[in-house]
Amino acid sequence: MKEEKTPDVNAGQDVNIVDFDVIAPAQRLARIGGKVINVARIPSRTIINAAKFADDSAAGKLNNETSFMTALGLVAQICSLADDDITADWLLDKTDVEALMAFLEFVLAPIREKAKNVI
């Protein structure tokens, strides 16, 4: 996080601005389907969707197919920040099941880790 002073054009004074845009996680690179993807940045909306997924899963509301497709959708949301071409369909078409399952685990690991620390 970086704080900078900038002139306030309305009041003629300097104003402190805290720049949260500089906060960036370390890269987490993965190769799948012939592409190298940085999966470090996780959109806030994806975290909300993951929480709903966890709640629905714990309540027994999801069958196996729905669980898999929801996890795949979360991973596709994360990947799309690095590469717009990567969608759930792309992942299904470009990978075999073993590679895809390992990739899902890798990409979702930080969400699972953060969930352990939630009060």
Buried (B, 14 or more C-beta within 10 A) or exposed (E): EEEEEEEEEEEEEEEEEEEEEEEEEEEBEBEBBEBEBBBBEBEEEBBEBBEEBEEBBEEEEBEEEEBBBBBBBBBBBBBBBBEEEBBBEBBEEBBEEEBBEEBBEBBBEBBEEEEEEEE
